[in-house]
Every structure is written in C-alpha cells, then in structure tokens.
Amino acid sequence: MRLKGTSLSFVVNFLLGVAWASVFIGAVSTFSSFVSYSFFFALFTALIAMVPGMVAVLLLEYFIVSREKYFELQKQTILLEQILQQQQNS
C-alpha cells in the first residue's frame, strides 16, 4: 500500500489495484483473443489494450506523489517557522 491513514488513501490504493488488474486483464485477454491471427498482431493489440489501464495508473501515481509532496512541504514549513522563532528569540 502506497498511502497510509485515511479513507481516501484506501480508495486510492484500491483504485490503483483495479488499474493494474485492468492492465493485466486487458493485455492477457486481448492477446489470447488475437493470437490465432498472428503473434505480432496479438502483441500489438495487447499493447493497445494496456493503454487505458496504464493511464489510470499514471494518474493515480501522480495523485499519490503530489499528496506526499504536499505533506512534506507542510512539515518543512513547520520546521522553518520553528527555526525563525528560535532566531527571533535569540
């Protein structure tokens, strides 16, 4: 699990799992459907079928990274404010 804590994290992690499952299922089912025509055609269509799931994975990963960046910036802001207060008191 990438995110920890809130119910939003549960939903994001669940959707990330669903996105990876759709990538796998899309690739396998499409490949097995078209392998009788040609191996390379089946490989090409499997790659095309993976695109929607990979887009979902990328969007969710972007959301996770931006959320982690936001929390890290909050921590840094608190630390910088503490340092500023210490310098003003000295």
Stockholm file with secondary structure:
# STOCKHOLM 1.0

chainA/1-90         MRLKGTSLSFVVNFLLGVAWASVFIGAVSTFSSFVSYSFFFALFTALIAMVPGMVAVLLLEYFIVSREKYFELQKQTILLEQILQQQQNS
#=GR chainA/1-90 SS CCCCSSHHHHHHHHHHHHHHHHHHHHHHHHHHHHTTTCHHHHHHHHHHHHHHHHHHHHHHHHHHHHHHHHHHHHHHHHHHHHHHHHHHHC
#=GC SS_cons        CCCCSSHHHHHHHHHHHHHHHHHHHHHHHHHHHHTTTCHHHHHHHHHHHHHHHHHHHHHHHHHHHHHHHHHHHHHHHHHHHHHHHHHHHC
//
